[in-house]
Amino acid sequence: MKNKNKNHKHKISDYFGYASKNNQVVLIMYYLSYPAVLFFEKINFKPNHVTLLSIFFSILSLIFLVYYQNIHLYAVTFFISQALDHCDGTLARKTNQLSKNIINPDSISDLIKIFLTHFAIALYFDQKLIWILSSISMFLFLFFVILELMIQKKKSGKKKNVTLLRNKFSYAQQIYELSFFGPMIKFIYRFCTTLNAQAVLVFIIAPINYSLCIYVFFYFIFVISFNLIKTCNQIKFFKIYK
């Protein structure tokens, strides 16, 4: 009986989100934030409190960038905010405090933090093109979030089948199995097409210069657009209301 219980011991990675299984950047962020999870658990900090703390550091990053023009302090506070964003979900899973509501504080906080980041960078450069890209990026992200919420509400309780690229196309599996190049291609594909932590984390380098900021926005817009098309295609959006 003792051996059986030992086999059912949770690994650290069991408390991480699903995205960590397919994305090395997300996995690293979960591991980096895990010591903070243990600390929050010890002091009986609630997941929602961690979410609020994450928003607080996001506001700090805006202040440091816009008012103090300090990209170093912006980078530090922005990174802490992103690390805390990985803490709340891990803490919720570890302490069995997962929310079953479709709209939860974590999803709302993501919207707030991404809006703050876009607004801060647009104000920092105060250039017409940056404002345009920031507005397009925010609009697409908001549309994607609303679309996801509509899908979850309509299909609550039903399992969502995710078709991986390697399962859809046989040649993709063959490419992924190539030594050295396979894992590299897989990482690049996921980095460029997955709307997870790494897509938001790139904004840490956006204030370095004007050209880099434009590239960051184009990258983020591409990732959102890709996921919008993929989501509409997979769940047959136009057939939901029939």
C-alpha positions as a Markdown table, in Angstrom:
| # | Residue | x | y | z |
|---|---|---|---|---|
| 1 | Met | 0.0 | 0.0 | 0.0 |
| 2 | Lys | 2.9 | 2.3 | 0.8 |
| 3 | Asn | 4.5 | 1.7 | -2.6 |
| 4 | Lys | 1.2 | 2.5 | -4.3 |
| 5 | Asn | 1.0 | 5.8 | -2.5 |
| 6 | Lys | 4.5 | 6.6 | -3.5 |
| 7 | Asn | 3.7 | 6.0 | -7.1 |
| 8 | His | 0.9 | 8.6 | -6.9 |
| 9 | Lys | 3.2 | 11.3 | -5.5 |
| 10 | His | 2.9 | 14.5 | -7.6 |
| 11 | Lys | 5.8 | 15.8 | -9.6 |
| 12 | Ile | 6.4 | 19.5 | -9.7 |
| 13 | Ser | 5.4 | 19.6 | -13.3 |
| 14 | Asp | 2.0 | 18.1 | -12.5 |
| 15 | Tyr | 1.0 | 21.4 | -11.1 |
| 16 | Phe | 2.0 | 23.3 | -14.3 |
| 17 | Gly | -0.4 | 24.4 | -17.0 |
| 18 | Tyr | -1.0 | 22.3 | -20.1 |
| 19 | Ala | 1.1 | 24.7 | -22.3 |
| 20 | Ser | 4.2 | 23.7 | -20.4 |
| 21 | Lys | 4.1 | 20.3 | -22.0 |
| 22 | Asn | 4.6 | 21.7 | -25.5 |
| 23 | Asn | 6.5 | 24.9 | -24.9 |
| 24 | Gln | 10.0 | 25.1 | -23.4 |
| 25 | Val | 9.7 | 28.9 | -22.7 |
| 26 | Val | 6.5 | 28.3 | -20.7 |
| 27 | Leu | 8.1 | 25.4 | -18.9 |
| 28 | Ile | 11.1 | 27.4 | -17.8 |
| 29 | Met | 8.8 | 30.2 | -16.6 |
| 30 | Tyr | 6.8 | 27.7 | -14.5 |
| 31 | Tyr | 10.0 | 26.3 | -12.9 |
| 32 | Leu | 11.4 | 29.8 | -12.2 |
| 33 | Ser | 8.2 | 30.9 | -10.5 |
| 34 | Tyr | 7.8 | 27.6 | -8.5 |
| 35 | Pro | 9.8 | 28.8 | -5.4 |
| 36 | Ala | 7.4 | 31.7 | -5.1 |
| 37 | Val | 4.5 | 29.3 | -5.3 |
| 38 | Leu | 5.9 | 27.4 | -2.3 |
| 39 | Phe | 6.3 | 30.7 | -0.4 |
| 40 | Phe | 2.8 | 31.8 | -1.2 |
| 41 | Glu | 1.5 | 28.4 | -0.1 |
| 42 | Lys | 3.4 | 28.6 | 3.2 |
| 43 | Ile | 1.9 | 32.0 | 4.1 |
| 44 | Asn | -1.6 | 30.9 | 2.9 |
| 45 | Phe | -1.7 | 33.4 | 0.1 |
| 46 | Lys | -4.7 | 32.9 | -2.2 |
| 47 | Pro | -4.3 | 32.5 | -6.0 |
| 48 | Asn | -6.5 | 35.6 | -6.6 |
| 49 | His | -4.1 | 37.6 | -4.3 |
| 50 | Val | -1.2 | 36.5 | -6.5 |
| 51 | Thr | -3.2 | 37.6 | -9.6 |
| 52 | Leu | -3.7 | 41.0 | -8.0 |
| 53 | Leu | 0.0 | 41.2 | -7.2 |
| 54 | Ser | 0.8 | 40.4 | -10.8 |
| 55 | Ile | -1.4 | 43.3 | -11.9 |
| 56 | Phe | 0.3 | 45.6 | -9.4 |
| 57 | Phe | 3.8 | 44.8 | -10.9 |
| 58 | Ser | 2.3 | 45.4 | -14.3 |
| 59 | Ile | 1.2 | 48.9 | -13.3 |
| 60 | Leu | 4.7 | 49.5 | -11.8 |
| 61 | Ser | 6.3 | 48.5 | -15.1 |
| 62 | Leu | 4.0 | 51.1 | -16.8 |
| 63 | Ile | 5.1 | 53.8 | -14.3 |
| 64 | Phe | 8.8 | 53.0 | -14.7 |
| 65 | Leu | 8.6 | 53.1 | -18.5 |
| 66 | Val | 6.3 | 56.1 | -19.1 |
| 67 | Tyr | 7.1 | 58.4 | -16.2 |
| 68 | Tyr | 10.7 | 57.5 | -15.3 |
| 69 | Gln | 11.8 | 56.3 | -18.8 |
| 70 | Asn | 13.7 | 53.5 | -17.2 |
| 71 | Ile | 13.7 | 50.4 | -19.4 |
| 72 | His | 15.7 | 48.4 | -16.9 |
| 73 | Leu | 13.2 | 48.8 | -14.0 |
| 74 | Tyr | 10.4 | 48.3 | -16.6 |
| 75 | Ala | 12.1 | 45.0 | -17.6 |
| 76 | Val | 12.5 | 43.8 | -14.0 |
| 77 | Thr | 8.9 | 44.6 | -12.9 |
| 78 | Phe | 7.5 | 43.3 | -16.2 |
| 79 | Phe | 9.3 | 40.0 | -15.7 |
| 80 | Ile | 8.1 | 39.7 | -12.1 |
| 81 | Ser | 4.5 | 40.3 | -13.3 |
| 82 | Gln | 4.9 | 37.5 | -15.9 |
| 83 | Ala | 6.4 | 35.2 | -13.3 |
| 84 | Leu | 3.5 | 35.8 | -10.9 |
| 85 | Asp | 1.1 | 35.1 | -13.8 |
| 86 | His | 2.5 | 31.5 | -13.8 |
| 87 | Cys | 2.3 | 31.4 | -10.0 |
| 88 | Asp | -1.4 | 31.8 | -9.6 |
| 89 | Gly | -2.4 | 28.9 | -11.7 |
| 90 | Thr | 0.2 | 26.6 | -10.2 |
| 91 | Leu | -0.8 | 27.6 | -6.7 |
| 92 | Ala | -4.5 | 27.0 | -7.5 |
| 93 | Arg | -3.7 | 23.5 | -8.8 |
| 94 | Lys | -1.4 | 22.7 | -5.9 |
| 95 | Thr | -3.9 | 23.8 | -3.3 |
| 96 | Asn | -7.0 | 22.6 | -5.2 |
| 97 | Gln | -8.5 | 26.1 | -5.6 |
| 98 | Leu | -9.2 | 26.0 | -9.3 |
| 99 | Ser | -12.1 | 28.2 | -10.5 |
| 100 | Lys | -14.8 | 26.5 | -12.6 |
| 101 | Asn | -16.2 | 29.8 | -13.8 |
| 102 | Ile | -15.7 | 30.7 | -17.5 |
| 103 | Ile | -14.7 | 34.2 | -16.6 |
| 104 | Asn | -12.2 | 34.2 | -13.8 |
| 105 | Pro | -9.8 | 36.8 | -12.3 |
| 106 | Asp | -6.9 | 35.3 | -14.1 |
| 107 | Ser | -8.4 | 35.8 | -17.6 |
| 108 | Ile | -9.5 | 39.3 | -16.7 |
| 109 | Ser | -6.0 | 40.1 | -15.3 |
| 110 | Asp | -4.4 | 38.9 | -18.6 |
| 111 | Leu | -6.5 | 41.5 | -20.5 |
| 112 | Ile | -5.6 | 44.2 | -18.0 |
| 113 | Lys | -1.9 | 43.5 | -18.1 |
| 114 | Ile | -1.7 | 43.2 | -21.9 |
| 115 | Phe | -3.7 | 46.5 | -22.2 |
| 116 | Leu | -1.3 | 48.2 | -19.7 |
| 117 | Thr | 1.8 | 46.9 | -21.6 |
| 118 | His | 0.5 | 48.0 | -25.0 |
| 119 | Phe | -0.5 | 51.4 | -23.6 |
| 120 | Ala | 2.8 | 51.9 | -21.8 |
| 121 | Ile | 4.9 | 51.1 | -24.9 |
| 122 | Ala | 2.7 | 53.3 | -27.1 |
| 123 | Leu | 3.1 | 56.2 | -24.7 |
| 124 | Tyr | 6.9 | 55.6 | -24.3 |
| 125 | Phe | 7.6 | 55.9 | -28.1 |
| 126 | Asp | 4.6 | 58.1 | -28.9 |
| 127 | Gln | 4.9 | 57.4 | -32.6 |
| 128 | Lys | 2.0 | 57.1 | -35.0 |
| 129 | Leu | 2.9 | 53.6 | -36.3 |
| 130 | Ile | 3.4 | 52.3 | -32.8 |
| 131 | Trp | 0.0 | 53.6 | -31.8 |
| 132 | Ile | -1.6 | 52.0 | -34.8 |
| 133 | Leu | 0.1 | 48.6 | -34.2 |
| 134 | Ser | -0.8 | 48.7 | -30.5 |
| 135 | Ser | -4.5 | 49.4 | -31.3 |
| 136 | Ile | -4.6 | 46.6 | -33.9 |
| 137 | Ser | -2.9 | 44.2 | -31.5 |
| 138 | Met | -5.2 | 45.0 | -28.6 |
| 139 | Phe | -8.3 | 44.8 | -30.8 |
| 140 | Leu | -7.3 | 41.3 | -32.2 |
| 141 | Phe | -6.4 | 40.1 | -28.7 |
| 142 | Leu | -9.7 | 41.3 | -27.2 |
| 143 | Phe | -11.6 | 39.6 | -30.1 |
| 144 | Phe | -9.7 | 36.4 | -29.5 |
| 145 | Val | -10.5 | 36.4 | -25.8 |
| 146 | Ile | -14.2 | 37.1 | -26.5 |
| 147 | Leu | -14.3 | 34.3 | -29.1 |
| 148 | Glu | -12.7 | 31.8 | -26.6 |
| 149 | Leu | -15.2 | 32.8 | -23.9 |
| 150 | Met | -18.1 | 32.2 | -26.3 |
| 151 | Ile | -16.8 | 28.8 | -27.3 |
| 152 | Gln | -16.2 | 27.8 | -23.6 |
| 153 | Lys | -19.8 | 28.9 | -22.7 |
| 154 | Lys | -21.3 | 27.0 | -25.6 |
| 155 | Lys | -19.2 | 23.9 | -25.2 |
| 156 | Ser | -18.9 | 23.8 | -21.4 |
| 157 | Gly | -18.7 | 20.2 | -20.2 |
| 158 | Lys | -17.6 | 18.9 | -23.6 |
| 159 | Lys | -14.1 | 17.8 | -24.3 |
| 160 | Lys | -12.2 | 19.9 | -26.8 |
| 161 | Asn | -10.2 | 17.7 | -29.2 |
| 162 | Val | -6.9 | 19.4 | -30.1 |
| 163 | Thr | -5.4 | 18.2 | -33.3 |
| 164 | Leu | -1.6 | 18.6 | -33.2 |
| 165 | Leu | 0.3 | 19.4 | -36.4 |
| 166 | Arg | 2.3 | 16.2 | -36.2 |
| 167 | Asn | -1.0 | 14.2 | -36.0 |
| 168 | Lys | -2.6 | 16.1 | -38.9 |
| 169 | Phe | 0.3 | 15.9 | -41.3 |
| 170 | Ser | 2.6 | 12.9 | -41.4 |
| 171 | Tyr | 5.5 | 14.8 | -42.8 |
| 172 | Ala | 5.5 | 17.1 | -39.8 |
| 173 | Gln | 6.1 | 14.1 | -37.5 |
| 174 | Gln | 9.0 | 13.1 | -39.8 |
| 175 | Ile | 10.5 | 16.6 | -39.6 |
| 176 | Tyr | 10.1 | 16.7 | -35.8 |
| 177 | Glu | 12.0 | 13.4 | -35.5 |
| 178 | Leu | 15.1 | 14.8 | -37.3 |
| 179 | Ser | 18.1 | 14.9 | -35.0 |
| 180 | Phe | 19.1 | 18.4 | -33.8 |
| 181 | Phe | 17.0 | 20.2 | -36.5 |
| 182 | Gly | 13.7 | 18.5 | -35.5 |
| 183 | Pro | 13.5 | 19.9 | -31.9 |
| 184 | Met | 14.7 | 23.3 | -33.2 |
| 185 | Ile | 12.0 | 23.5 | -35.9 |
| 186 | Lys | 9.4 | 22.3 | -33.4 |
| 187 | Phe | 10.4 | 25.1 | -30.9 |
| 188 | Ile | 10.4 | 27.8 | -33.7 |
| 189 | Tyr | 6.9 | 26.6 | -34.8 |
| 190 | Arg | 5.5 | 26.7 | -31.3 |
| 191 | Phe | 7.2 | 30.0 | -30.5 |
| 192 | Cys | 5.7 | 31.6 | -33.6 |
| 193 | Thr | 2.2 | 30.2 | -33.4 |
| 194 | Thr | 1.3 | 29.6 | -29.8 |
| 195 | Leu | -0.5 | 32.4 | -27.8 |
| 196 | Asn | 1.1 | 31.6 | -24.5 |
| 197 | Ala | 3.5 | 33.3 | -22.1 |
| 198 | Gln | 6.3 | 33.6 | -24.6 |
| 199 | Ala | 4.1 | 35.7 | -26.9 |
| 200 | Val | 3.6 | 38.3 | -24.1 |
| 201 | Leu | 7.1 | 37.9 | -22.7 |
| 202 | Val | 8.7 | 39.3 | -25.9 |
| 203 | Phe | 7.3 | 42.8 | -24.9 |
| 204 | Ile | 10.2 | 42.9 | -22.3 |
| 205 | Ile | 12.5 | 43.9 | -25.2 |
| 206 | Ala | 10.1 | 46.2 | -27.0 |
| 207 | Pro | 11.3 | 49.5 | -25.5 |
| 208 | Ile | 14.9 | 48.9 | -26.4 |
| 209 | Asn | 14.5 | 50.7 | -29.7 |
| 210 | Tyr | 11.8 | 51.7 | -32.3 |
| 211 | Ser | 12.6 | 49.1 | -34.9 |
| 212 | Leu | 12.6 | 46.2 | -32.4 |
| 213 | Cys | 9.3 | 47.4 | -31.0 |
| 214 | Ile | 7.7 | 47.3 | -34.5 |
| 215 | Tyr | 9.0 | 43.7 | -34.9 |
| 216 | Val | 7.6 | 42.7 | -31.5 |
| 217 | Phe | 4.1 | 44.1 | -32.4 |
| 218 | Phe | 4.2 | 42.3 | -35.8 |
| 219 | Tyr | 5.1 | 39.1 | -34.1 |
| 220 | Phe | 2.3 | 39.4 | -31.5 |
| 221 | Ile | -0.2 | 40.4 | -34.2 |
| 222 | Phe | 0.8 | 37.4 | -36.3 |
| 223 | Val | 0.5 | 35.0 | -33.4 |
| 224 | Ile | -3.0 | 36.3 | -32.5 |
| 225 | Ser | -4.1 | 36.2 | -36.1 |
| 226 | Phe | -2.8 | 32.6 | -36.5 |
| 227 | Asn | -4.7 | 31.5 | -33.4 |
| 228 | Leu | -7.9 | 33.3 | -34.5 |
| 229 | Ile | -7.9 | 31.4 | -37.8 |
| 230 | Lys | -7.0 | 28.1 | -36.2 |
| 231 | Thr | -9.7 | 28.5 | -33.6 |
| 232 | Cys | -12.4 | 29.4 | -36.1 |
| 233 | Asn | -11.4 | 26.5 | -38.3 |
| 234 | Gln | -11.2 | 23.9 | -35.5 |
| 235 | Ile | -14.4 | 24.6 | -33.7 |
| 236 | Lys | -16.4 | 25.6 | -36.8 |
| 237 | Phe | -17.4 | 28.9 | -35.3 |
| 238 | Phe | -20.2 | 29.7 | -37.7 |
| 239 | Lys | -22.0 | 26.4 | -36.8 |
| 240 | Ile | -22.0 | 27.0 | -33.0 |
| 241 | Tyr | -25.4 | 28.8 | -33.0 |
| 242 | Lys | -27.3 | 26.3 | -35.2 |
